[in-house]
Amino acid sequence: MSPHPFTLRQLQYLIAVADKRSFRAAASACAVSQPALSAQIASLEDVLGVRLFDRDRRRVVPTSAAEPILRRARQLLLDADDLTSLSRNLGDPLAGTVRLGVIPTMSPYLLPRIVPVLHAKHPRLTILWTEDKTDPLVERVQAGTLDAALLALEARLPELERTVLGRDAFLLAAPHGHPAVRRRAPMSRAELDGVDVLLLEDGHCLRDQALSFCSKGGAQELGFRATSIPTLVQMVASGAGVTLLPEMALATETRRAGLSVRTFANPIPHRTVGMVWRRGTATEIALKAIASTVRGQWDA
């Protein structure tokens, strides 16, 4: 079995230069001198037989020949990280560190409920949480900088392993006395016809789900788009319109703003809360244990 003509460290230098677009910044990120990094990139170009970067005084740009090499290099480094994690987890798969992402329309309402339970149930696991919108979280899961993400499974998702954690129904929230919440009976979608609705800004999957339901009922979206659920709730409380709130946010947000809520008739609009991760990840046993614990707390 002949030795490979390049090393994983050289691939790390390659990715660093491609991401930083600078040999100096890449060398700093890799904690090596710039001449040493440049020499390793030159050596890699020699053994691969292709020029990997175009250089000028202002920037460094990967060549067209480098693009497929970069994709494979990223995957090789990801597989190497998985191999390291796998060997570490063989002794105790429920020990170590797991990096989880969560979308901002869930994190302030779900994490206070589940973090203490996860710590009590899996005391040897350290869970590092990152909050972001769906698309950035999915990209980080695919890149291996996150082990998994908690999000709404209705979003357009790539080929990732997934499991359902629970169902989060939507309810109508409006100021006290608003005509839409005067009746106690579950609200039909047709009653939204002509109602002014406030929604979140683009990028939140909650916006897409709420917009789809409201538009089919004839509701009219107002021009203002909130950056967060608390902002959305405050705008509704001021009388600007009504909105759809996920059930998990009701206890916090209706108490804070003093809103009235009304349930919907069947079919009840909802989002499916789930966890997604890369197929074959070395942390899969720990992720499934975390998912099982969260699922057990859903209706608790």
TINUDO-144428 format. One line per 3 residues: number of its first residue (from 0); for each residue y, z, x of N, C-alpha, C. Coordinates in Angstrom, 1 decimal. Example, Ala and Ser with C-alpha at 12.3 -4.5 7.8 and 13.67 -1.06 7.14 Angstrom:
% residues 2
0	-5.7:7.8:13.2:-4.5:7.8:12.3:-3.3:7.8:13.2; -2.2:7.1:12.8:-1.1:7.1:13.7:0.0:7.9:12.9
This chain:
% residues 300
0	-1.2:0.0:0.9:0.0:0.0:0.0:1.2:0.0:0.9; 2.0:-1.1:0.9:3.1:-1.2:1.8:4.3:-0.4:1.3; 5.2:0.1:2.2:6.3:0.9:1.7:7.4:0.0:1.0
3	8.1:0.6:0.1:9.2:-0.1:-0.6:10.3:-0.4:0.4; 11.0:-1.5:0.3:12.1:-1.8:1.2:13.4:-1.1:0.9; 13.4:-0.3:-0.1:14.7:0.5:-0.4:14.3:1.9:-1.0
6	15.2:2.8:-1.0:15.0:4.1:-1.5:15.7:4.4:-2.8; 15.3:5.5:-3.4:16.0:5.9:-4.6:17.4:6.3:-4.3; 17.7:6.9:-3.2:19.0:7.2:-2.8:19.9:6.0:-2.7
9	19.4:4.9:-2.2:20.2:3.7:-2.1:20.5:3.2:-3.5; 19.6:3.3:-4.4:19.8:3.0:-5.8:20.9:3.8:-6.4; 20.9:5.1:-6.1:22.0:6.0:-6.6:23.3:5.6:-6.1
12	23.4:5.2:-4.8:24.6:4.6:-4.2:25.1:3.4:-5.0; 24.1:2.5:-5.3:24.4:1.3:-6.0:25.0:1.6:-7.3; 24.4:2.5:-8.1:24.9:2.8:-9.4:26.3:3.5:-9.3
15	26.5:4.3:-8.4:27.7:5.0:-8.2:28.9:4.0:-7.9; 28.6:3.0:-7.1:29.7:2.0:-6.8:29.9:1.2:-8.1; 28.9:0.8:-8.8:29.0:0.0:-10.0:29.8:0.8:-11.0
18	29.6:2.1:-11.2:30.3:2.9:-12.2:31.7:3.2:-11.8; 31.9:3.5:-10.5:33.2:3.9:-10.1:34.1:2.8:-9.7; 33.5:1.6:-9.5:34.3:0.4:-9.1:35.1:0.7:-7.8
21	34.6:1.5:-6.9:35.2:1.9:-5.7:34.2:2.5:-4.7; 34.2:2.1:-3.5:33.3:2.6:-2.5:33.8:4.1:-2.1; 35.1:4.3:-2.1:35.6:5.6:-1.7:35.2:6.6:-2.8
24	35.4:6.3:-4.1:35.1:7.2:-5.2:33.6:7.4:-5.3; 32.8:6.4:-5.1:31.4:6.5:-5.1:30.9:7.4:-4.0; 31.4:7.3:-2.8:31.0:8.1:-1.7:31.4:9.6:-2.0
27	32.5:9.8:-2.6:32.9:11.2:-2.9:31.9:11.7:-4.0; 31.6:10.9:-5.0:30.6:11.4:-6.0:29.3:11.7:-5.5; 28.9:10.9:-4.4:27.5:11.1:-3.8:27.5:12.1:-2.7
30	28.7:12.6:-2.3:28.8:13.6:-1.3:28.4:13.0:0.1; 28.8:11.8:0.4:28.5:11.2:1.7:29.8:10.5:2.2; 29.8:10.1:3.4:31.0:9.4:3.9:31.0:8.0:3.4
33	32.2:7.4:3.3:32.3:6.0:2.9:31.6:5.1:3.8; 31.7:5.2:5.1:31.0:4.3:6.0:29.4:4.4:5.8; 28.9:5.6:5.6:27.5:5.7:5.4:27.1:5.0:4.1
36	27.8:5.2:3.0:27.5:4.6:1.8:27.6:3.1:1.9; 28.6:2.6:2.5:28.8:1.1:2.7:27.7:0.5:3.5; 27.2:1.3:4.5:26.1:0.8:5.3:24.8:0.7:4.5
39	24.6:1.6:3.6:23.4:1.6:2.8:23.4:0.5:1.7; 24.6:0.3:1.2:24.7:-0.9:0.2:24.5:-2.2:0.9; 25.0:-2.3:2.2:24.8:-3.6:2.9:23.3:-3.7:3.2
42	22.6:-2.6:3.6:21.2:-2.7:3.8:20.4:-3.1:2.6; 20.8:-2.6:1.4:20.2:-2.9:0.2:20.4:-4.4:-0.2; 21.6:-4.9:0.1:21.9:-6.3:-0.1:21.0:-7.2:0.8
45	20.8:-6.7:2.0:19.9:-7.5:2.9:18.5:-7.6:2.4; 17.9:-6.5:2.0:16.5:-6.5:1.6:16.3:-7.2:0.3; 17.3:-7.1:-0.6:17.2:-7.8:-1.9:17.5:-9.3:-1.8
48	18.3:-9.6:-0.8:18.7:-11.0:-0.6:19.7:-11.5:-1.5; 20.6:-10.6:-2.1:21.6:-11.0:-3.0:22.9:-10.2:-2.6; 24.0:-10.8:-2.9:25.3:-10.1:-2.8:25.5:-9.3:-4.1
51	25.7:-8.0:-4.0:25.7:-7.1:-5.1:27.2:-6.9:-5.7; 28.2:-7.0:-4.8:29.5:-6.7:-5.2:30.5:-7.7:-4.6; 31.5:-8.0:-5.4:32.7:-8.8:-4.9:33.7:-7.7:-4.6
54	34.3:-7.8:-3.5:35.3:-6.8:-3.0:36.7:-7.5:-2.7; 37.7:-6.8:-3.1:39.1:-7.2:-2.7:39.8:-5.9:-2.4; 41.1:-5.9:-2.2:41.9:-4.7:-1.8:42.0:-3.8:-3.0
57	41.9:-4.3:-4.2:42.2:-3.4:-5.4:40.9:-2.9:-6.1; 39.8:-3.6:-6.1:38.7:-3.1:-6.8:37.4:-3.7:-6.3; 36.3:-3.2:-6.8:35.0:-3.7:-6.5:34.3:-4.0:-7.8
60	33.7:-5.2:-7.9:33.1:-5.7:-9.2:31.7:-6.2:-8.9; 30.7:-5.7:-9.7:29.4:-6.2:-9.5:29.3:-7.7:-9.8; 28.5:-8.4:-9.0:28.3:-9.9:-9.1:27.4:-10.1:-10.3
63	27.4:-11.4:-10.8:26.5:-11.7:-11.9:25.0:-11.5:-11.5; 24.7:-11.7:-10.2:23.3:-11.4:-9.7:23.0:-10.0:-9.8; 24.0:-9.1:-9.7:23.7:-7.7:-9.6:23.4:-7.1:-11.0
66	23.8:-7.7:-12.1:23.7:-7.1:-13.4:22.2:-6.8:-13.7; 21.3:-7.7:-13.6:19.9:-7.3:-13.9:19.3:-6.3:-13.0; 19.8:-6.3:-11.7:19.3:-5.3:-10.7:19.9:-4.0:-11.1
69	21.1:-3.9:-11.6:21.7:-2.6:-12.0:20.9:-2.0:-13.2; 20.5:-2.9:-14.2:19.8:-2.4:-15.3:18.4:-1.8:-14.9; 17.7:-2.5:-14.0:16.4:-2.0:-13.5:16.6:-0.7:-12.7
72	17.7:-0.7:-11.9:17.9:0.5:-11.0:18.2:1.7:-11.9; 19.0:1.5:-12.9:19.2:2.7:-13.8:17.9:3.2:-14.4; 17.1:2.3:-14.9:15.8:2.7:-15.5:14.9:3.4:-14.4
75	14.9:2.9:-13.2:14.1:3.5:-12.2:14.5:4.9:-11.9; 15.9:5.1:-11.8:16.4:6.4:-11.6:16.1:7.4:-12.7; 16.2:6.8:-13.9:15.8:7.6:-15.1:14.4:8.0:-15.1
78	13.5:7.1:-14.8:12.1:7.4:-14.7:11.8:8.5:-13.6; 12.6:8.4:-12.5:12.4:9.3:-11.4:12.8:10.7:-11.9; 13.9:10.8:-12.6:14.4:12.1:-13.2:13.3:12.6:-14.1
81	12.7:11.7:-15.0:11.7:12.2:-15.9:10.5:12.7:-15.1; 10.1:12.1:-14.0:9.0:12.5:-13.2:9.3:13.9:-12.7; 10.5:14.1:-12.2:10.9:15.5:-11.7:10.8:16.5:-12.8
84	11.4:16.2:-14.0:11.3:17.1:-15.1:9.9:17.4:-15.6; 9.1:16.3:-15.6:7.7:16.5:-16.0:7.0:17.5:-15.1; 7.1:17.3:-13.8:6.4:18.3:-12.9:6.9:19.7:-13.1
87	8.2:19.8:-13.3:8.8:21.1:-13.5:8.3:21.8:-14.8; 8.2:20.9:-15.8:7.8:21.4:-17.2:6.3:21.7:-17.4; 5.5:21.2:-16.5:4.1:21.3:-16.6:3.7:22.8:-16.6
90	4.4:23.6:-15.8:4.1:25.0:-15.8:4.4:25.7:-17.1; 5.6:25.4:-17.6:6.1:26.0:-18.9:7.0:25.1:-19.5; 6.6:24.3:-20.5:7.4:23.3:-21.1:8.6:23.9:-22.0
93	8.5:25.2:-22.3:9.5:25.9:-23.1:10.4:26.7:-22.2; 10.5:26.4:-20.9:11.4:27.0:-20.0:12.3:26.0:-19.4; 13.4:26.4:-18.8:14.3:25.4:-18.2:15.5:25.1:-19.1
96	16.1:24.0:-18.8:17.4:23.6:-19.4:17.2:22.3:-20.3; 17.7:22.3:-21.5:17.7:21.2:-22.4:19.1:20.9:-22.7; 19.5:19.6:-22.6:20.9:19.1:-22.9:20.9:18.4:-24.3
99	21.6:19.0:-25.2:21.6:18.5:-26.6:23.0:18.1:-27.0; 23.1:17.0:-27.7:24.4:16.6:-28.3:24.4:16.8:-29.8; 25.6:17.0:-30.4:25.7:17.2:-31.8:27.0:16.6:-32.3
102	27.0:16.0:-33.4:28.2:15.3:-33.9:29.2:16.4:-34.5; 30.5:16.1:-34.4:31.5:17.1:-34.8:31.5:17.5:-36.3; 31.0:16.6:-37.1:30.9:17.0:-38.5:29.8:17.9:-38.9
105	29.0:18.3:-37.8:27.9:19.2:-38.0:28.1:20.5:-37.1; 28.6:20.3:-35.9:28.6:21.4:-34.9:29.2:22.7:-35.4; 30.4:22.7:-36.0:31.0:24.0:-36.3:30.3:24.7:-37.5
108	29.4:24.0:-38.2:28.8:24.6:-39.4:27.3:24.9:-39.1; 26.7:24.1:-38.3:25.2:24.2:-38.0:25.0:25.1:-36.8; 25.7:25.0:-35.7:25.4:25.7:-34.5:25.5:27.2:-34.7
111	26.5:27.8:-35.4:26.5:29.2:-35.6:25.3:29.8:-36.3; 24.6:28.9:-37.1:23.4:29.3:-37.8:22.2:29.3:-36.9; 22.1:28.2:-36.1:20.8:28.0:-35.4:20.8:28.5:-33.9
114	21.9:28.6:-33.3:21.9:29.0:-31.9:21.3:30.4:-31.7; 21.7:31.4:-32.4:21.0:32.7:-32.2:19.5:32.7:-32.5; 19.1:31.9:-33.5:17.7:31.8:-33.8:16.9:31.1:-32.7
117	17.5:30.0:-32.1:16.9:29.3:-31.0:16.8:30.2:-29.8; 17.8:31.0:-29.5:17.7:31.9:-28.4:16.7:32.9:-28.6; 16.5:33.5:-29.8:15.5:34.5:-30.0:14.1:33.9:-30.0
120	14.0:32.7:-30.5:12.6:32.0:-30.6:12.2:31.5:-29.3; 13.1:31.0:-28.5:12.8:30.3:-27.2:13.7:30.9:-26.1; 13.4:32.2:-25.7:14.3:32.9:-24.8:14.3:32.3:-23.4
123	13.3:31.5:-23.0:13.2:30.9:-21.7:13.9:29.6:-21.6; 14.4:29.1:-22.7:15.1:27.8:-22.8:16.6:28.0:-22.7; 17.3:27.3:-21.8:18.7:27.3:-21.8:19.2:25.9:-22.5
126	19.9:26.0:-23.6:20.3:24.8:-24.3:21.8:24.6:-24.0; 22.2:23.5:-23.4:23.6:23.1:-23.2:24.0:22.1:-24.3; 25.0:22.5:-25.0:25.5:21.6:-26.1:26.7:20.8:-25.8
129	26.7:19.6:-26.3:27.8:18.6:-26.1:28.2:18.1:-27.5; 29.5:18.1:-27.8:29.9:17.6:-29.1:30.6:16.2:-28.9; 30.2:15.3:-29.7:30.8:13.9:-29.6:30.4:13.2:-30.9
132	31.0:12.0:-31.0:30.6:11.1:-32.2:29.3:10.5:-31.9; 28.8:9.8:-32.9:27.4:9.3:-32.9:27.2:8.3:-31.7; 28.0:7.3:-31.6:27.8:6.2:-30.7:27.8:6.7:-29.2
135	28.8:7.6:-28.8:28.7:8.1:-27.4:27.5:9.0:-27.2; 27.1:9.7:-28.2:25.9:10.6:-28.0:24.6:9.7:-27.8; 24.5:8.7:-28.6:23.3:7.8:-28.5:23.3:7.2:-27.1
138	24.4:6.7:-26.7:24.5:6.1:-25.3:24.1:7.1:-24.3; 24.5:8.3:-24.4:24.1:9.3:-23.4:22.6:9.7:-23.5; 22.1:9.7:-24.7:20.6:9.9:-24.8:19.9:8.7:-24.1
141	20.3:7.5:-24.4:19.6:6.4:-23.8:19.8:6.4:-22.2; 20.9:6.9:-21.7:21.2:6.9:-20.3:20.5:8.1:-19.6; 20.0:9.0:-20.4:19.3:10.2:-19.8:20.2:11.3:-19.4
144	21.5:11.2:-19.7:22.4:12.4:-19.4:22.4:13.4:-20.5; 21.8:13.1:-21.7:21.5:14.0:-22.7:20.0:13.9:-23.0; 19.3:15.0:-23.3:17.9:14.9:-23.7:17.7:14.5:-25.1
147	18.6:14.9:-26.0:18.5:14.6:-27.4:19.8:14.8:-28.1; 19.9:14.4:-29.4:21.1:14.6:-30.1:20.8:14.9:-31.6; 21.6:15.7:-32.2:21.5:16.0:-33.6:22.6:15.2:-34.3
150	22.2:14.4:-35.3:23.1:13.5:-36.0:22.5:13.1:-37.3; 23.3:12.2:-38.0:22.8:11.7:-39.3:21.9:10.4:-39.0; 20.8:10.5:-39.6:19.8:9.4:-39.3:20.2:8.1:-40.1
153	21.2:8.2:-41.0:21.6:7.0:-41.7:22.4:6.0:-40.8; 22.9:6.6:-39.7:23.7:5.8:-38.7:22.8:4.7:-38.1; 23.4:3.6:-37.7:22.7:2.5:-37.0:22.3:3.0:-35.6
156	21.0:3.2:-35.5:20.4:3.8:-34.3:19.5:2.8:-33.6; 19.4:2.9:-32.2:18.5:2.0:-31.5:17.1:2.6:-31.6; 16.2:2.0:-30.8:14.8:2.4:-30.8:14.7:3.8:-30.1
159	14.8:4.9:-30.8:14.6:6.2:-30.3:13.6:7.0:-31.1; 12.9:7.9:-30.5:12.1:8.8:-31.3:13.0:9.7:-32.2; 12.6:10.0:-33.3:13.4:10.8:-34.2:12.5:11.7:-35.1
162	13.1:12.8:-35.6:12.5:13.6:-36.6:13.5:14.2:-37.5; 13.2:14.4:-38.8:14.1:14.9:-39.8:14.2:16.4:-39.7; 15.4:16.9:-39.8:15.6:18.4:-39.7:16.0:18.9:-41.1
165	16.6:18.1:-41.9:17.0:18.6:-43.3:17.9:17.5:-44.0; 18.2:17.8:-45.2:19.0:17.0:-46.1:20.3:17.7:-46.4; 21.4:17.0:-46.2:22.7:17.6:-46.4:23.4:16.9:-47.5
168	23.5:17.5:-48.7:24.1:16.8:-49.8:25.6:16.8:-49.7; 26.2:15.8:-50.4:27.7:15.7:-50.4:28.1:16.2:-51.8; 29.3:16.9:-51.8:29.9:17.4:-53.0:31.4:16.9:-53.0
171	31.9:16.8:-54.2:33.3:16.4:-54.3:34.1:17.7:-54.2; 35.2:17.6:-53.3:36.1:18.7:-53.1:37.5:18.2:-53.5; 38.2:19.1:-54.3:39.5:18.7:-54.8:40.4:20.0:-55.0
174	41.7:19.9:-55.1:42.5:21.0:-55.3:42.2:21.7:-56.7; 42.4:22.9:-56.8:42.2:23.6:-58.1:43.0:22.9:-59.2; 42.3:22.7:-60.3:43.0:22.0:-61.4:43.0:20.5:-61.4
177	42.5:19.9:-60.4:42.4:18.5:-60.4:41.5:17.9:-61.5; 41.9:16.9:-62.1:41.0:16.4:-63.3:39.6:16.1:-62.9; 39.3:15.7:-61.6:38.0:15.4:-61.2:37.0:16.6:-61.1
180	37.6:17.9:-61.1:36.8:19.1:-61.0:36.9:20.0:-62.2; 37.5:19.5:-63.3:37.7:20.3:-64.4:36.4:20.6:-65.2; 35.5:19.5:-65.2:34.2:19.7:-65.8:33.2:20.3:-64.9
183	32.2:21.1:-65.4:31.2:21.7:-64.6:30.0:20.9:-64.4; 29.8:19.9:-65.4:28.5:19.1:-65.3:28.6:18.3:-64.0; 27.4:17.9:-63.5:27.4:17.1:-62.3:28.1:15.8:-62.5
186	28.8:15.3:-61.5:29.7:14.2:-61.7:28.9:12.9:-61.4; 29.2:11.9:-62.3:28.6:10.6:-62.1:29.5:9.8:-61.1; 28.9:8.8:-60.4:29.7:8.0:-59.5:30.8:7.2:-60.2
189	30.5:6.9:-61.5:31.5:6.1:-62.2:32.8:6.9:-62.5; 32.7:8.2:-62.5:33.9:9.0:-62.7:34.9:8.9:-61.5; 34.4:8.3:-60.4:35.3:8.2:-59.2:36.3:7.0:-59.4
192	36.1:6.2:-60.4:36.9:5.0:-60.6:38.4:5.3:-60.7; 39.1:4.8:-59.7:40.6:5.0:-59.7:41.0:6.2:-59.0; 40.1:7.1:-58.6:40.4:8.3:-57.9:40.9:8.1:-56.5
195	41.9:8.8:-56.0:42.4:8.6:-54.6:41.5:9.5:-53.7; 40.9:8.9:-52.7:40.0:9.6:-51.8:40.5:9.6:-50.4; 40.4:10.7:-49.7:40.7:10.9:-48.3:39.4:10.9:-47.5
198	39.3:10.2:-46.4:38.1:10.2:-45.6:38.5:10.4:-44.1; 37.4:10.5:-43.3:37.6:10.7:-41.9:38.0:9.3:-41.2; 38.4:9.4:-40.0:38.7:8.1:-39.2:37.5:7.4:-38.8
201	37.6:6.2:-38.4:36.5:5.4:-37.9:35.8:6.0:-36.7; 34.5:5.8:-36.7:33.7:6.4:-35.6:32.9:7.6:-36.1; 33.2:8.2:-37.2:32.4:9.3:-37.8:31.4:8.6:-38.8
204	30.1:8.9:-38.6:29.2:8.3:-39.5:29.3:8.9:-40.9; 29.9:10.1:-41.0:30.1:10.7:-42.3:31.1:9.8:-43.1; 32.1:9.2:-42.4:33.0:8.3:-43.1:32.3:7.2:-43.7
207	31.4:6.5:-42.9:30.7:5.4:-43.4:29.8:5.7:-44.7; 29.2:6.9:-44.7:28.3:7.2:-45.8:29.2:7.6:-47.0; 30.3:8.3:-46.8:31.1:8.7:-47.9:31.8:7.4:-48.5
210	32.3:6.5:-47.6:33.0:5.3:-48.1:32.1:4.4:-48.9; 30.8:4.3:-48.5:29.9:3.5:-49.2:29.7:4.0:-50.6; 29.5:5.3:-50.8:29.3:5.9:-52.1:30.6:5.8:-52.9
213	31.7:6.1:-52.4:33.0:6.1:-53.1:33.4:4.7:-53.6; 33.2:3.7:-52.7:33.7:2.4:-53.0:32.8:1.8:-54.1; 31.6:2.2:-54.2:30.7:1.7:-55.3:31.1:2.3:-56.6
216	31.8:3.5:-56.6:32.2:4.1:-57.8:33.6:3.7:-58.2; 34.3:2.9:-57.4:35.6:2.4:-57.7:36.8:3.3:-57.2; 36.4:4.2:-56.3:37.5:5.1:-55.8:38.4:4.3:-54.8
219	39.6:4.8:-54.6:40.6:4.1:-53.8:40.8:5.0:-52.6; 40.6:4.4:-51.4:40.8:5.2:-50.1:42.3:5.2:-49.8; 42.8:6.4:-49.5:44.2:6.5:-49.1:44.3:6.1:-47.6
222	45.6:5.8:-47.2:45.8:5.3:-45.9:45.6:6.3:-44.8; 45.8:7.6:-45.1:45.6:8.6:-44.0:44.1:8.8:-43.8; 43.7:8.8:-42.5:42.4:9.1:-42.1:42.3:10.3:-41.1
225	41.6:11.3:-41.5:41.6:12.6:-40.7:40.7:12.5:-39.5; 41.0:13.2:-38.5:40.2:13.3:-37.2:39.1:14.3:-37.3; 39.2:15.2:-38.3:38.1:16.2:-38.4:38.0:16.7:-39.9
228	37.0:17.4:-40.2:36.8:17.9:-41.5:37.9:19.0:-41.9; 38.2:19.9:-41.0:39.3:20.8:-41.3:40.6:20.2:-41.6; 41.0:19.1:-40.9:42.2:18.4:-41.2:42.1:17.7:-42.6
231	40.9:17.1:-42.9:40.7:16.5:-44.1:40.8:17.5:-45.3; 40.3:18.6:-45.1:40.3:19.7:-46.1:41.8:20.1:-46.4; 42.5:20.3:-45.3:43.9:20.7:-45.5:44.7:19.7:-46.2
234	44.5:18.4:-46.0:45.2:17.3:-46.7:44.8:17.3:-48.2; 43.5:17.6:-48.5:43.1:17.7:-49.9:43.8:18.9:-50.6; 43.8:20.0:-49.8:44.4:21.2:-50.4:45.9:21.0:-50.7
237	46.5:20.1:-50.0:47.9:19.9:-50.2:48.2:19.0:-51.4; 47.1:18.5:-52.0:47.3:17.6:-53.2:47.3:16.2:-52.9; 46.9:15.8:-51.7:47.0:14.3:-51.3:45.8:13.5:-52.0
240	44.8:14.1:-52.4:43.7:13.4:-53.0:42.4:14.3:-53.0; 41.2:13.6:-53.1:40.0:14.4:-53.1:39.2:13.8:-52.0; 38.0:14.5:-51.7:37.2:14.0:-50.6:35.7:14.4:-50.9
243	34.8:13.9:-50.1:33.4:14.3:-50.1:33.2:15.2:-48.9; 32.6:16.4:-49.2:32.2:17.3:-48.1:30.7:17.5:-48.1; 30.2:17.6:-46.8:28.8:17.9:-46.7:28.6:19.4:-47.1
246	27.4:19.6:-47.7:27.1:21.0:-48.2:27.2:22.0:-47.1; 26.8:21.7:-45.8:26.8:22.7:-44.8:28.2:23.2:-44.4; 29.2:22.4:-44.8:30.6:22.8:-44.5:31.3:23.6:-45.6
249	30.6:23.7:-46.8:31.3:24.2:-47.9:31.8:25.7:-47.7; 30.9:26.5:-47.3:31.2:27.9:-47.2:32.4:28.2:-46.3; 32.5:27.5:-45.2:33.6:27.6:-44.3:34.9:27.0:-44.8
252	34.8:25.7:-45.3:36.0:25.0:-45.6:36.6:25.3:-46.9; 35.8:25.6:-47.9:36.4:25.9:-49.3:37.0:27.3:-49.2; 36.4:28.2:-48.5:37.0:29.5:-48.3:38.4:29.5:-47.6
255	38.4:28.6:-46.6:39.6:28.5:-45.8:40.8:27.8:-46.6; 40.4:26.8:-47.4:41.5:26.1:-48.1:41.6:26.3:-49.6; 40.7:27.1:-50.2:40.7:27.4:-51.6:40.6:26.1:-52.5
258	39.6:25.3:-52.2:39.3:24.1:-53.0:38.3:24.4:-54.1; 38.3:23.5:-55.0:37.2:23.5:-56.1:36.2:22.4:-55.7; 35.0:22.6:-56.0:33.9:21.6:-55.7:33.1:21.3:-57.0
261	32.5:20.1:-56.9:31.7:19.7:-58.1:30.5:18.9:-57.5; 29.4:19.2:-58.0:28.2:18.5:-57.5:28.1:17.1:-58.2; 27.3:16.2:-57.6:27.1:14.9:-58.2:25.8:14.8:-58.9
264	25.7:13.9:-59.9:24.5:13.7:-60.6:23.6:12.8:-59.7; 22.3:12.7:-60.1:21.4:11.9:-59.3:21.7:10.4:-59.5; 21.6:9.6:-58.5:21.1:10.0:-57.1:22.2:10.7:-56.3
267	21.9:11.9:-55.9:22.9:12.7:-55.2:23.2:12.1:-53.8; 24.4:11.8:-53.4:24.7:11.3:-52.1:24.4:12.4:-51.1; 24.0:11.9:-49.9:23.6:12.9:-48.9:23.5:12.2:-47.5
270	23.3:13.0:-46.5:23.0:12.5:-45.2:21.7:13.2:-44.7; 20.9:12.5:-43.9:19.7:13.1:-43.4:19.9:13.5:-42.0; 19.9:14.8:-41.8:20.2:15.4:-40.5:18.9:15.3:-39.6
273	19.0:14.8:-38.5:17.8:14.6:-37.6:18.1:14.8:-36.2; 17.0:14.7:-35.4:17.1:14.8:-33.9:16.6:13.5:-33.3; 17.2:12.9:-32.3:16.7:11.7:-31.7:16.6:11.9:-30.2
276	15.6:11.3:-29.6:15.4:11.4:-28.1:14.7:10.1:-27.6; 14.8:10.0:-26.3:14.1:8.8:-25.6:12.6:9.0:-25.7; 12.0:7.9:-25.9:10.5:7.9:-25.9:10.0:8.2:-24.6
279	9.0:9.1:-24.5:8.4:9.4:-23.2:9.2:10.4:-22.4; 10.3:11.0:-22.9:11.0:12.0:-22.1:10.1:13.2:-21.8; 10.4:13.8:-20.6:9.6:14.9:-20.1:9.8:16.2:-20.9
282	11.0:16.2:-21.6:11.3:17.4:-22.4:10.8:17.3:-23.8; 9.9:16.4:-24.2:9.6:16.2:-25.5:8.9:17.4:-26.2; 8.1:18.1:-25.5:7.5:19.3:-26.0:8.6:20.3:-26.4
285	9.5:20.6:-25.6:10.6:21.5:-25.9:11.5:21.0:-27.0; 11.7:19.7:-27.1:12.5:19.1:-28.1:11.9:19.3:-29.5; 10.6:19.1:-29.5:9.8:19.2:-30.8:9.8:20.7:-31.2
288	9.7:21.6:-30.3:9.8:23.0:-30.6:11.2:23.4:-31.2; 12.2:22.9:-30.6:13.6:23.1:-31.0:13.7:22.6:-32.5; 13.3:21.3:-32.7:13.4:20.7:-34.0:12.6:21.5:-35.0
291	11.4:22.0:-34.7:10.7:22.8:-35.6:11.4:24.1:-36.0; 12.0:24.7:-35.0:12.8:25.9:-35.3:14.0:25.6:-36.2; 14.7:24.6:-35.9:15.9:24.2:-36.8:15.4:23.9:-38.2
294	14.4:23.1:-38.3:13.8:22.8:-39.6:13.5:24.0:-40.4; 12.9:25.0:-39.7:12.5:26.2:-40.4:13.7:27.0:-40.9; 14.8:26.8:-40.3:16.0:27.6:-40.7:16.9:26.8:-41.7
297	16.5:25.6:-42.0:17.4:24.8:-42.9:17.7:25.4:-44.2; 16.7:25.9:-44.9:16.9:26.4:-46.2:16.9:28.0:-46.2; 16.9:28.5:-45.0:16.7:30.0:-44.9:18.0:30.7:-45.4
